[in-house]
Amino acid sequence: MDTKKVDRAWGASLIAVGFSAAILAAARLTGAPLPDGAVRALGALDLLALPVLAFTSVRKARGGNR
């Protein structure tokens, strides 16, 4: 993967994890109940985004294209 693709994948996965965490935290702090389907969808989004975030973080730390 070239550096530009790694940067885009890293950014997209970071946004996805941040979005789901912010929604879940805001719902918890305000006491607003989220439907079960929404919580599961956000959990699935996290499960998809976290391995991508880990892989691209290692790629970025190692120095890109190897």
mmCIF file as Biopython writes it, N, C-alpha, C and O atoms, coordinates in Angstrom:
data_model
#
loop_
_atom_site.group_PDB
_atom_site.id
_atom_site.type_symbol
_atom_site.label_atom_id
_atom_site.label_alt_id
_atom_site.label_comp_id
_atom_site.label_asym_id
_atom_site.label_entity_id
_atom_site.label_seq_id
_atom_site.pdbx_PDB_ins_code
_atom_site.Cartn_x
_atom_site.Cartn_y
_atom_site.Cartn_z
_atom_site.occupancy
_atom_site.B_iso_or_equiv
_atom_site.auth_seq_id
_atom_site.auth_asym_id
_atom_site.pdbx_PDB_model_num
ATOM 1   N N  . MET A ? 1  ? 0.850   -1.180 0.000  1.0 0.0 1  A 1 
ATOM 2   C CA . MET A ? 1  ? 0.000   0.000  0.000  1.0 0.0 1  A 1 
ATOM 3   C C  . MET A ? 1  ? 0.891   1.236  0.000  1.0 0.0 1  A 1 
ATOM 4   O O  . MET A ? 1  ? 1.891   1.298  0.714  1.0 0.0 1  A 1 
ATOM 5   N N  . ASP A ? 2  ? 0.518   2.196  -0.795 1.0 0.0 2  A 1 
ATOM 6   C CA . ASP A ? 2  ? 1.301   3.424  -0.780 1.0 0.0 2  A 1 
ATOM 7   C C  . ASP A ? 2  ? 0.863   4.320  0.375  1.0 0.0 2  A 1 
ATOM 8   O O  . ASP A ? 2  ? -0.174  4.094  0.998  1.0 0.0 2  A 1 
ATOM 9   N N  . THR A ? 3  ? 1.653   5.312  0.640  1.0 0.0 3  A 1 
ATOM 10  C CA . THR A ? 3  ? 1.458   6.160  1.812  1.0 0.0 3  A 1 
ATOM 11  C C  . THR A ? 3  ? 0.115   6.881  1.794  1.0 0.0 3  A 1 
ATOM 12  O O  . THR A ? 3  ? -0.509  7.051  2.841  1.0 0.0 3  A 1 
ATOM 13  N N  . LYS A ? 4  ? -0.328  7.300  0.631  1.0 0.0 4  A 1 
ATOM 14  C CA . LYS A ? 4  ? -1.593  8.032  0.542  1.0 0.0 4  A 1 
ATOM 15  C C  . LYS A ? 4  ? -2.780  7.135  0.928  1.0 0.0 4  A 1 
ATOM 16  O O  . LYS A ? 4  ? -3.695  7.575  1.624  1.0 0.0 4  A 1 
ATOM 17  N N  . LYS A ? 5  ? -2.756  5.888  0.475  1.0 0.0 5  A 1 
ATOM 18  C CA . LYS A ? 5  ? -3.837  4.965  0.822  1.0 0.0 5  A 1 
ATOM 19  C C  . LYS A ? 5  ? -3.827  4.640  2.308  1.0 0.0 5  A 1 
ATOM 20  O O  . LYS A ? 5  ? -4.884  4.535  2.930  1.0 0.0 5  A 1 
ATOM 21  N N  . VAL A ? 6  ? -2.645  4.482  2.874  1.0 0.0 6  A 1 
ATOM 22  C CA . VAL A ? 6  ? -2.540  4.204  4.304  1.0 0.0 6  A 1 
ATOM 23  C C  . VAL A ? 6  ? -3.076  5.379  5.111  1.0 0.0 6  A 1 
ATOM 24  O O  . VAL A ? 6  ? -3.801  5.188  6.087  1.0 0.0 6  A 1 
ATOM 25  N N  . ASP A ? 7  ? -2.720  6.589  4.703  1.0 0.0 7  A 1 
ATOM 26  C CA . ASP A ? 7  ? -3.200  7.778  5.412  1.0 0.0 7  A 1 
ATOM 27  C C  . ASP A ? 7  ? -4.719  7.895  5.342  1.0 0.0 7  A 1 
ATOM 28  O O  . ASP A ? 7  ? -5.365  8.239  6.331  1.0 0.0 7  A 1 
ATOM 29  N N  . ARG A ? 8  ? -5.282  7.611  4.179  1.0 0.0 8  A 1 
ATOM 30  C CA . ARG A ? 8  ? -6.750  7.686  4.033  1.0 0.0 8  A 1 
ATOM 31  C C  . ARG A ? 8  ? -7.454  6.622  4.865  1.0 0.0 8  A 1 
ATOM 32  O O  . ARG A ? 8  ? -8.449  6.910  5.531  1.0 0.0 8  A 1 
ATOM 33  N N  . ALA A ? 9  ? -6.944  5.394  4.830  1.0 0.0 9  A 1 
ATOM 34  C CA . ALA A ? 9  ? -7.553  4.321  5.621  1.0 0.0 9  A 1 
ATOM 35  C C  . ALA A ? 9  ? -7.425  4.617  7.108  1.0 0.0 9  A 1 
ATOM 36  O O  . ALA A ? 9  ? -8.362  4.382  7.871  1.0 0.0 9  A 1 
ATOM 37  N N  . TRP A ? 10 ? -6.261  5.136  7.529  1.0 0.0 10 A 1 
ATOM 38  C CA . TRP A ? 10 ? -6.066  5.481  8.931  1.0 0.0 10 A 1 
ATOM 39  C C  . TRP A ? 10 ? -7.038  6.580  9.365  1.0 0.0 10 A 1 
ATOM 40  O O  . TRP A ? 10 ? -7.651  6.492  10.428 1.0 0.0 10 A 1 
ATOM 41  N N  . GLY A ? 11 ? -7.170  7.601  8.544  1.0 0.0 11 A 1 
ATOM 42  C CA . GLY A ? 11 ? -8.080  8.697  8.874  1.0 0.0 11 A 1 
ATOM 43  C C  . GLY A ? 11 ? -9.535  8.260  8.921  1.0 0.0 11 A 1 
ATOM 44  O O  . GLY A ? 11 ? -10.277 8.654  9.820  1.0 0.0 11 A 1 
ATOM 45  N N  . ALA A ? 12 ? -9.941  7.451  7.959  1.0 0.0 12 A 1 
ATOM 46  C CA . ALA A ? 12 ? -11.332 6.984  7.930  1.0 0.0 12 A 1 
ATOM 47  C C  . ALA A ? 12 ? -11.644 6.102  9.135  1.0 0.0 12 A 1 
ATOM 48  O O  . ALA A ? 12 ? -12.715 6.219  9.730  1.0 0.0 12 A 1 
ATOM 49  N N  . SER A ? 13 ? -10.724 5.230  9.491  1.0 0.0 13 A 1 
ATOM 50  C CA . SER A ? 13 ? -10.977 4.360  10.638 1.0 0.0 13 A 1 
ATOM 51  C C  . SER A ? 13 ? -10.946 5.151  11.946 1.0 0.0 13 A 1 
ATOM 52  O O  . SER A ? 13 ? -11.697 4.847  12.874 1.0 0.0 13 A 1 
ATOM 53  N N  . LEU A ? 14 ? -10.088 6.154  12.022 1.0 0.0 14 A 1 
ATOM 54  C CA . LEU A ? 14 ? -10.051 6.998  13.219 1.0 0.0 14 A 1 
ATOM 55  C C  . LEU A ? 14 ? -11.345 7.786  13.368 1.0 0.0 14 A 1 
ATOM 56  O O  . LEU A ? 14 ? -11.861 7.928  14.477 1.0 0.0 14 A 1 
ATOM 57  N N  . ILE A ? 15 ? -11.866 8.294  12.276 1.0 0.0 15 A 1 
ATOM 58  C CA . ILE A ? 15 ? -13.143 9.017  12.310 1.0 0.0 15 A 1 
ATOM 59  C C  . ILE A ? 15 ? -14.275 8.083  12.709 1.0 0.0 15 A 1 
ATOM 60  O O  . ILE A ? 15 ? -15.142 8.460  13.497 1.0 0.0 15 A 1 
ATOM 61  N N  . ALA A ? 16 ? -14.272 6.859  12.170 1.0 0.0 16 A 1 
ATOM 62  C CA . ALA A ? 16 ? -15.334 5.903  12.487 1.0 0.0 16 A 1 
ATOM 63  C C  . ALA A ? 16 ? -15.327 5.540  13.970 1.0 0.0 16 A 1 
ATOM 64  O O  . ALA A ? 16 ? -16.381 5.506  14.606 1.0 0.0 16 A 1 
ATOM 65  N N  . VAL A ? 17 ? -14.163 5.273  14.514 1.0 0.0 17 A 1 
ATOM 66  C CA . VAL A ? 17 ? -14.065 4.931  15.936 1.0 0.0 17 A 1 
ATOM 67  C C  . VAL A ? 17 ? -14.466 6.133  16.792 1.0 0.0 17 A 1 
ATOM 68  O O  . VAL A ? 17 ? -15.186 5.979  17.779 1.0 0.0 17 A 1 
ATOM 69  N N  . GLY A ? 18 ? -14.011 7.306  16.426 1.0 0.0 18 A 1 
ATOM 70  C CA . GLY A ? 18 ? -14.372 8.511  17.176 1.0 0.0 18 A 1 
ATOM 71  C C  . GLY A ? 18 ? -15.853 8.821  17.125 1.0 0.0 18 A 1 
ATOM 72  O O  . GLY A ? 18 ? -16.447 9.228  18.123 1.0 0.0 18 A 1 
ATOM 73  N N  . PHE A ? 19 ? -16.450 8.628  15.954 1.0 0.0 19 A 1 
ATOM 74  C CA . PHE A ? 19 ? -17.884 8.876  15.796 1.0 0.0 19 A 1 
ATOM 75  C C  . PHE A ? 19 ? -18.694 7.941  16.680 1.0 0.0 19 A 1 
ATOM 76  O O  . PHE A ? 19 ? -19.586 8.385  17.403 1.0 0.0 19 A 1 
ATOM 77  N N  . SER A ? 20 ? -18.395 6.664  16.627 1.0 0.0 20 A 1 
ATOM 78  C CA . SER A ? 20 ? -19.177 5.720  17.423 1.0 0.0 20 A 1 
ATOM 79  C C  . SER A ? 20 ? -18.957 5.938  18.919 1.0 0.0 20 A 1 
ATOM 80  O O  . SER A ? 20 ? -19.895 5.814  19.707 1.0 0.0 20 A 1 
ATOM 81  N N  . ALA A ? 21 ? -17.738 6.259  19.311 1.0 0.0 21 A 1 
ATOM 82  C CA . ALA A ? 21 ? -17.477 6.518  20.730 1.0 0.0 21 A 1 
ATOM 83  C C  . ALA A ? 21 ? -18.203 7.773  21.204 1.0 0.0 21 A 1 
ATOM 84  O O  . ALA A ? 21 ? -18.741 7.808  22.310 1.0 0.0 21 A 1 
ATOM 85  N N  . ALA A ? 22 ? -18.212 8.799  20.363 1.0 0.0 22 A 1 
ATOM 86  C CA . ALA A ? 22 ? -18.892 10.043 20.744 1.0 0.0 22 A 1 
ATOM 87  C C  . ALA A ? 22 ? -20.402 9.835  20.875 1.0 0.0 22 A 1 
ATOM 88  O O  . ALA A ? 22 ? -21.015 10.346 21.812 1.0 0.0 22 A 1 
ATOM 89  N N  . ILE A ? 23 ? -20.999 9.097  19.956 1.0 0.0 23 A 1 
ATOM 90  C CA . ILE A ? 23 ? -22.435 8.840  20.022 1.0 0.0 23 A 1 
ATOM 91  C C  . ILE A ? 23 ? -22.787 8.039  21.273 1.0 0.0 23 A 1 
ATOM 92  O O  . ILE A ? 23 ? -23.733 8.374  21.986 1.0 0.0 23 A 1 
ATOM 93  N N  . LEU A ? 24 ? -22.029 6.990  21.533 1.0 0.0 24 A 1 
ATOM 94  C CA . LEU A ? 24 ? -22.313 6.165  22.710 1.0 0.0 24 A 1 
ATOM 95  C C  . LEU A ? 24 ? -22.080 6.937  24.011 1.0 0.0 24 A 1 
ATOM 96  O O  . LEU A ? 24 ? -22.860 6.801  24.954 1.0 0.0 24 A 1 
ATOM 97  N N  . ALA A ? 25 ? -21.026 7.737  24.072 1.0 0.0 25 A 1 
ATOM 98  C CA . ALA A ? 25 ? -20.752 8.524  25.280 1.0 0.0 25 A 1 
ATOM 99  C C  . ALA A ? 25 ? -21.817 9.595  25.502 1.0 0.0 25 A 1 
ATOM 100 O O  . ALA A ? 25 ? -22.260 9.814  26.630 1.0 0.0 25 A 1 
ATOM 101 N N  . ALA A ? 26 ? -22.225 10.259 24.426 1.0 0.0 26 A 1 
ATOM 102 C CA . ALA A ? 26 ? -23.257 11.296 24.556 1.0 0.0 26 A 1 
ATOM 103 C C  . ALA A ? 26 ? -24.582 10.698 25.016 1.0 0.0 26 A 1 
ATOM 104 O O  . ALA A ? 26 ? -25.285 11.286 25.839 1.0 0.0 26 A 1 
ATOM 105 N N  . ALA A ? 27 ? -24.915 9.540  24.486 1.0 0.0 27 A 1 
ATOM 106 C CA . ALA A ? 27 ? -26.163 8.890  24.907 1.0 0.0 27 A 1 
ATOM 107 C C  . ALA A ? 27 ? -26.090 8.475  26.372 1.0 0.0 27 A 1 
ATOM 108 O O  . ALA A ? 27 ? -27.071 8.580  27.109 1.0 0.0 27 A 1 
ATOM 109 N N  . ARG A ? 28 ? -24.920 8.005  26.781 1.0 0.0 28 A 1 
ATOM 110 C CA . ARG A ? 28 ? -24.765 7.574  28.172 1.0 0.0 28 A 1 
ATOM 111 C C  . ARG A ? 28 ? -24.812 8.775  29.133 1.0 0.0 28 A 1 
ATOM 112 O O  . ARG A ? 28 ? -25.424 8.702  30.199 1.0 0.0 28 A 1 
ATOM 113 N N  . LEU A ? 29 ? -24.159 9.878  28.742 1.0 0.0 29 A 1 
ATOM 114 C CA . LEU A ? 29 ? -24.116 11.054 29.622 1.0 0.0 29 A 1 
ATOM 115 C C  . LEU A ? 29 ? -25.468 11.746 29.735 1.0 0.0 29 A 1 
ATOM 116 O O  . LEU A ? 29 ? -25.828 12.234 30.807 1.0 0.0 29 A 1 
ATOM 117 N N  . THR A ? 30 ? -26.214 11.790 28.644 1.0 0.0 30 A 1 
ATOM 118 C CA . THR A ? 30 ? -27.517 12.455 28.678 1.0 0.0 30 A 1 
ATOM 119 C C  . THR A ? 30 ? -28.618 11.563 29.208 1.0 0.0 30 A 1 
ATOM 120 O O  . THR A ? 30 ? -29.694 12.044 29.563 1.0 0.0 30 A 1 
ATOM 121 N N  . GLY A ? 31 ? -28.357 10.262 29.264 1.0 0.0 31 A 1 
ATOM 122 C CA . GLY A ? 31 ? -29.377 9.329  29.743 1.0 0.0 31 A 1 
ATOM 123 C C  . GLY A ? 31 ? -30.390 8.981  28.674 1.0 0.0 31 A 1 
ATOM 124 O O  . GLY A ? 31 ? -31.400 8.340  28.962 1.0 0.0 31 A 1 
ATOM 125 N N  . ALA A ? 32 ? -30.133 9.396  27.438 1.0 0.0 32 A 1 
ATOM 126 C CA . ALA A ? 32 ? -31.042 9.092  26.335 1.0 0.0 32 A 1 
ATOM 127 C C  . ALA A ? 32 ? -30.833 7.644  25.912 1.0 0.0 32 A 1 
ATOM 128 O O  . ALA A ? 32 ? -29.717 7.244  25.581 1.0 0.0 32 A 1 
ATOM 129 N N  . PRO A ? 33 ? -31.889 6.871  25.922 1.0 0.0 33 A 1 
ATOM 130 C CA . PRO A ? 33 ? -31.719 5.467  25.532 1.0 0.0 33 A 1 
ATOM 131 C C  . PRO A ? 33 ? -31.569 5.337  24.012 1.0 0.0 33 A 1 
ATOM 132 O O  . PRO A ? 33 ? -32.315 5.946  23.245 1.0 0.0 33 A 1 
ATOM 133 N N  . LEU A ? 34 ? -30.607 4.548  23.606 1.0 0.0 34 A 1 
ATOM 134 C CA . LEU A ? 34 ? -30.429 4.238  22.190 1.0 0.0 34 A 1 
ATOM 135 C C  . LEU A ? 34 ? -31.104 2.905  21.900 1.0 0.0 34 A 1 
ATOM 136 O O  . LEU A ? 34 ? -31.075 1.998  22.731 1.0 0.0 34 A 1 
ATOM 137 N N  . PRO A ? 35 ? -31.704 2.784  20.739 1.0 0.0 35 A 1 
ATOM 138 C CA . PRO A ? 35 ? -32.275 1.478  20.383 1.0 0.0 35 A 1 
ATOM 139 C C  . PRO A ? 35 ? -31.180 0.412  20.307 1.0 0.0 35 A 1 
ATOM 140 O O  . PRO A ? 35 ? -30.021 0.707  20.018 1.0 0.0 35 A 1 
ATOM 141 N N  . ASP A ? 36 ? -31.574 -0.815 20.571 1.0 0.0 36 A 1 
ATOM 142 C CA . ASP A ? 36 ? -30.618 -1.916 20.573 1.0 0.0 36 A 1 
ATOM 143 C C  . ASP A ? 36 ? -29.933 -2.049 19.217 1.0 0.0 36 A 1 
ATOM 144 O O  . ASP A ? 36 ? -28.740 -2.344 19.155 1.0 0.0 36 A 1 
ATOM 145 N N  . GLY A ? 37 ? -30.660 -1.839 18.150 1.0 0.0 37 A 1 
ATOM 146 C CA . GLY A ? 37 ? -30.083 -1.940 16.809 1.0 0.0 37 A 1 
ATOM 147 C C  . GLY A ? 37 ? -29.006 -0.897 16.566 1.0 0.0 37 A 1 
ATOM 148 O O  . GLY A ? 37 ? -28.010 -1.170 15.896 1.0 0.0 37 A 1 
ATOM 149 N N  . ALA A ? 38 ? -29.204 0.294  17.109 1.0 0.0 38 A 1 
ATOM 150 C CA . ALA A ? 38 ? -28.202 1.350  16.944 1.0 0.0 38 A 1 
ATOM 151 C C  . ALA A ? 38 ? -26.925 1.024  17.702 1.0 0.0 38 A 1 
ATOM 152 O O  . ALA A ? 38 ? -25.825 1.250  17.199 1.0 0.0 38 A 1 
ATOM 153 N N  . VAL A ? 39 ? -27.067 0.500  18.901 1.0 0.0 39 A 1 
ATOM 154 C CA . VAL A ? 39 ? -25.895 0.130  19.701 1.0 0.0 39 A 1 
ATOM 155 C C  . VAL A ? 39 ? -25.133 -0.992 19.006 1.0 0.0 39 A 1 
ATOM 156 O O  . VAL A ? 39 ? -23.903 -0.974 18.956 1.0 0.0 39 A 1 
ATOM 157 N N  . ARG A ? 40 ? -25.858 -1.957 18.475 1.0 0.0 40 A 1 
ATOM 158 C CA . ARG A ? 40 ? -25.207 -3.063 17.767 1.0 0.0 40 A 1 
ATOM 159 C C  . ARG A ? 40 ? -24.535 -2.599 16.484 1.0 0.0 40 A 1 
ATOM 160 O O  . ARG A ? 40 ? -23.454 -3.079 16.142 1.0 0.0 40 A 1 
ATOM 161 N N  . ALA A ? 41 ? -25.164 -1.667 15.769 1.0 0.0 41 A 1 
ATOM 162 C CA . ALA A ? 41 ? -24.564 -1.143 14.542 1.0 0.0 41 A 1 
ATOM 163 C C  . ALA A ? 41 ? -23.279 -0.372 14.850 1.0 0.0 41 A 1 
ATOM 164 O O  . ALA A ? 41 ? -22.287 -0.502 14.132 1.0 0.0 41 A 1 
ATOM 165 N N  . LEU A ? 42 ? -23.299 0.422  15.908 1.0 0.0 42 A 1 
ATOM 166 C CA . LEU A ? 42 ? -22.091 1.145  16.299 1.0 0.0 42 A 1 
ATOM 167 C C  . LEU A ? 42 ? -20.999 0.182  16.769 1.0 0.0 42 A 1 
ATOM 168 O O  . LEU A ? 42 ? -19.814 0.419  16.532 1.0 0.0 42 A 1 
ATOM 169 N N  . GLY A ? 43 ? -21.397 -0.896 17.430 1.0 0.0 43 A 1 
ATOM 170 C CA . GLY A ? 43 ? -20.432 -1.909 17.833 1.0 0.0 43 A 1 
ATOM 171 C C  . GLY A ? 43 ? -19.817 -2.606 16.628 1.0 0.0 43 A 1 
ATOM 172 O O  . GLY A ? 43 ? -18.616 -2.876 16.609 1.0 0.0 43 A 1 
ATOM 173 N N  . ALA A ? 44 ? -20.639 -2.897 15.624 1.0 0.0 44 A 1 
ATOM 174 C CA . ALA A ? 44 ? -20.126 -3.525 14.407 1.0 0.0 44 A 1 
ATOM 175 C C  . ALA A ? 44 ? -19.188 -2.579 13.666 1.0 0.0 44 A 1 
ATOM 176 O O  . ALA A ? 44 ? -18.178 -3.009 13.109 1.0 0.0 44 A 1 
ATOM 177 N N  . LEU A ? 45 ? -19.522 -1.295 13.660 1.0 0.0 45 A 1 
ATOM 178 C CA . LEU A ? 45 ? -18.646 -0.298 13.041 1.0 0.0 45 A 1 
ATOM 179 C C  . LEU A ? 45 ? -17.290 -0.275 13.743 1.0 0.0 45 A 1 
ATOM 180 O O  . LEU A ? 45 ? -16.248 -0.189 13.094 1.0 0.0 45 A 1 
ATOM 181 N N  . ASP A ? 46 ? -17.312 -0.350 15.062 1.0 0.0 46 A 1 
ATOM 182 C CA . ASP A ? 46 ? -16.054 -0.407 15.818 1.0 0.0 46 A 1 
ATOM 183 C C  . ASP A ? 46 ? -15.262 -1.669 15.497 1.0 0.0 46 A 1 
ATOM 184 O O  . ASP A ? 46 ? -14.045 -1.615 15.324 1.0 0.0 46 A 1 
ATOM 185 N N  . LEU A ? 47 ? -15.951 -2.801 15.417 1.0 0.0 47 A 1 
ATOM 186 C CA . LEU A ? 47 ? -15.267 -4.055 15.129 1.0 0.0 47 A 1 
ATOM 187 C C  . LEU A ? 47 ? -14.633 -4.061 13.744 1.0 0.0 47 A 1 
ATOM 188 O O  . LEU A ? 47 ? -13.623 -4.732 13.530 1.0 0.0 47 A 1 
ATOM 189 N N  . LEU A ? 48 ? -15.209 -3.331 12.813 1.0 0.0 48 A 1 
ATOM 190 C CA . LEU A ? 48 ? -14.618 -3.230 11.482 1.0 0.0 48 A 1 
ATOM 191 C C  . LEU A ? 48 ? -13.485 -2.218 11.442 1.0 0.0 48 A 1 
ATOM 192 O O  . LEU A ? 48 ? -12.488 -2.428 10.751 1.0 0.0 48 A 1 
ATOM 193 N N  . ALA A ? 49 ? -13.630 -1.130 12.172 1.0 0.0 49 A 1 
ATOM 194 C CA . ALA A ? 49 ? -12.659 -0.039 12.086 1.0 0.0 49 A 1 
ATOM 195 C C  . ALA A ? 49 ? -11.397 -0.274 12.929 1.0 0.0 49 A 1 
ATOM 196 O O  . ALA A ? 49 ? -10.321 0.187  12.549 1.0 0.0 49 A 1 
ATOM 197 N N  . LEU A ? 50 ? -11.502 -0.962 14.034 1.0 0.0 50 A 1 
ATOM 198 C CA . LEU A ? 50 ? -10.346 -1.142 14.915 1.0 0.0 50 A 1 
ATOM 199 C C  . LEU A ? 50 ? -9.201  -1.947 14.297 1.0 0.0 50 A 1 
ATOM 200 O O  . LEU A ? 50 ? -8.047  -1.548 14.453 1.0 0.0 50 A 1 
ATOM 201 N N  . PRO A ? 51 ? -9.461  -3.057 13.604 1.0 0.0 51 A 1 
ATOM 202 C CA . PRO A ? 51 ? -8.322  -3.747 12.962 1.0 0.0 51 A 1 
ATOM 203 C C  . PRO A ? 51 ? -7.667  -2.902 11.868 1.0 0.0 51 A 1 
ATOM 204 O O  . PRO A ? 51 ? -6.449  -2.941 11.690 1.0 0.0 51 A 1 
ATOM 205 N N  . VAL A ? 52 ? -8.476  -2.144 11.142 1.0 0.0 52 A 1 
ATOM 206 C CA . VAL A ? 52 ? -7.914  -1.257 10.111 1.0 0.0 52 A 1 
ATOM 207 C C  . VAL A ? 52 ? -7.058  -0.183 10.763 1.0 0.0 52 A 1 
ATOM 208 O O  . VAL A ? 52 ? -5.978  0.142  10.270 1.0 0.0 52 A 1 
ATOM 209 N N  . LEU A ? 53 ? -7.534  0.360  11.859 1.0 0.0 53 A 1 
ATOM 210 C CA . LEU A ? 53 ? -6.778  1.377  12.581 1.0 0.0 53 A 1 
ATOM 211 C C  . LEU A ? 53 ? -5.458  0.800  13.101 1.0 0.0 53 A 1 
ATOM 212 O O  . LEU A ? 53 ? -4.419  1.452  13.003 1.0 0.0 53 A 1 
ATOM 213 N N  . ALA A ? 54 ? -5.491  -0.397 13.644 1.0 0.0 54 A 1 
ATOM 214 C CA . ALA A ? 54 ? -4.264  -1.016 14.156 1.0 0.0 54 A 1 
ATOM 215 C C  . ALA A ? 54 ? -3.274  -1.289 13.022 1.0 0.0 54 A 1 
ATOM 216 O O  . ALA A ? 54 ? -2.087  -0.987 13.145 1.0 0.0 54 A 1 
ATOM 217 N N  . PHE A ? 55 ? -3.756  -1.853 11.931 1.0 0.0 55 A 1 
ATOM 218 C CA . PHE A ? 55 ? -2.878  -2.178 10.803 1.0 0.0 55 A 1 
ATOM 219 C C  . PHE A ? 55 ? -2.242  -0.930 10.216 1.0 0.0 55 A 1 
ATOM 220 O O  . PHE A ? 55 ? -1.036  -0.903 9.969  1.0 0.0 55 A 1 
ATOM 221 N N  . THR A ? 56 ? -3.039  0.098  9.992  1.0 0.0 56 A 1 
ATOM 222 C CA . THR A ? 56 ? -2.495  1.307  9.384  1.0 0.0 56 A 1 
ATOM 223 C C  . THR A ? 56 ? -1.608  2.079  10.356 1.0 0.0 56 A 1 
ATOM 224 O O  . THR A ? 56 ? -0.678  2.763  9.926  1.0 0.0 56 A 1 
ATOM 225 N N  . SER A ? 57 ? -1.876  1.984  11.653 1.0 0.0 57 A 1 
ATOM 226 C CA . SER A ? 57 ? -0.995  2.631  12.628 1.0 0.0 57 A 1 
ATOM 227 C C  . SER A ? 57 ? 0.380   1.989  12.624 1.0 0.0 57 A 1 
ATOM 228 O O  . SER A ? 57 ? 1.392   2.683  12.727 1.0 0.0 57 A 1 
ATOM 229 N N  . VAL A ? 58 ? 0.424   0.664  12.506 1.0 0.0 58 A 1 
ATOM 230 C CA . VAL A ? 58 ? 1.711   -0.029 12.432 1.0 0.0 58 A 1 
ATOM 231 C C  . VAL A ? 58 ? 2.430   0.351  11.143 1.0 0.0 58 A 1 
ATOM 232 O O  . VAL A ? 58 ? 3.640   0.580  11.149 1.0 0.0 58 A 1 
ATOM 233 N N  . ARG A ? 59 ? 1.693   0.418  10.043 1.0 0.0 59 A 1 
ATOM 234 C CA . ARG A ? 59 ? 2.295   0.819  8.766  1.0 0.0 59 A 1 
ATOM 235 C C  . ARG A ? 59 ? 2.893   2.217  8.849  1.0 0.0 59 A 1 
ATOM 236 O O  . ARG A ? 59 ? 3.997   2.458  8.360  1.0 0.0 59 A 1 
ATOM 237 N N  . LYS A ? 60 ? 2.158   3.136  9.472  1.0 0.0 60 A 1 
ATOM 238 C CA . LYS A ? 60 ? 2.648   4.503  9.610  1.0 0.0 60 A 1 
ATOM 239 C C  . LYS A ? 60 ? 3.871   4.560  10.523 1.0 0.0 60 A 1 
ATOM 240 O O  . LYS A ? 60 ? 4.804   5.320  10.262 1.0 0.0 60 A 1 
ATOM 241 N N  . ALA A ? 61 ? 3.872   3.761  11.594 1.0 0.0 61 A 1 
ATOM 242 C CA . ALA A ? 61 ? 4.986   3.773  12.525 1.0 0.0 61 A 1 
ATOM 243 C C  . ALA A ? 61 ? 6.256   3.179  11.904 1.0 0.0 61 A 1 
ATOM 244 O O  . ALA A ? 61 ? 7.367   3.620  12.200 1.0 0.0 61 A 1 
ATOM 245 N N  . ARG A ? 62 ? 6.079   2.191  11.052 1.0 0.0 62 A 1 
ATOM 246 C CA . ARG A ? 62 ? 7.223   1.553  10.414 1.0 0.0 62 A 1 
ATOM 247 C C  . ARG A ? 62 ? 7.827   2.394  9.304  1.0 0.0 62 A 1 
ATOM 248 O O  . ARG A ? 62 ? 8.975   2.188  8.911  1.0 0.0 62 A 1 
ATOM 249 N N  . GLY A ? 63 ? 7.073   3.313  8.816  1.0 0.0 63 A 1 
ATOM 250 C CA . GLY A ? 63 ? 7.630   4.196  7.787  1.0 0.0 63 A 1 
ATOM 251 C C  . GLY A ? 63 ? 7.017   4.030  6.425  1.0 0.0 63 A 1 
ATOM 252 O O  . GLY A ? 63 ? 7.623   4.407  5.422  1.0 0.0 63 A 1 
ATOM 253 N N  . GLY A ? 64 ? 5.815   3.468  6.367  1.0 0.0 64 A 1 
ATOM 254 C CA . GLY A ? 64 ? 5.117   3.453  5.087  1.0 0.0 64 A 1 
ATOM 255 C C  . GLY A ? 64 ? 5.271   2.207  4.273  1.0 0.0 64 A 1 
ATOM 256 O O  . GLY A ? 64 ? 4.957   1.111  4.737  1.0 0.0 64 A 1 
ATOM 257 N N  . ASN A ? 65 ? 5.753   2.359  3.062  1.0 0.0 65 A 1 
ATOM 258 C CA . ASN A ? 65 ? 5.724   1.313  2.057  1.0 0.0 65 A 1 
ATOM 259 C C  . ASN A ? 65 ? 6.894   0.332  2.238  1.0 0.0 65 A 1 
ATOM 260 O O  . ASN A ? 65 ? 8.036   0.647  1.905  1.0 0.0 65 A 1 
ATOM 261 N N  . ARG A ? 66 ? 6.589   -0.856 2.768  1.0 0.0 66 A 1 
ATOM 262 C CA . ARG A ? 66 ? 7.629   -1.895 2.935  1.0 0.0 66 A 1 
ATOM 263 C C  . ARG A ? 66 ? 7.172   -3.175 2.325  1.0 0.0 66 A 1 
ATOM 264 O O  . ARG A ? 66 ? 7.897   -4.168 2.359  1.0 0.0 66 A 1 
#
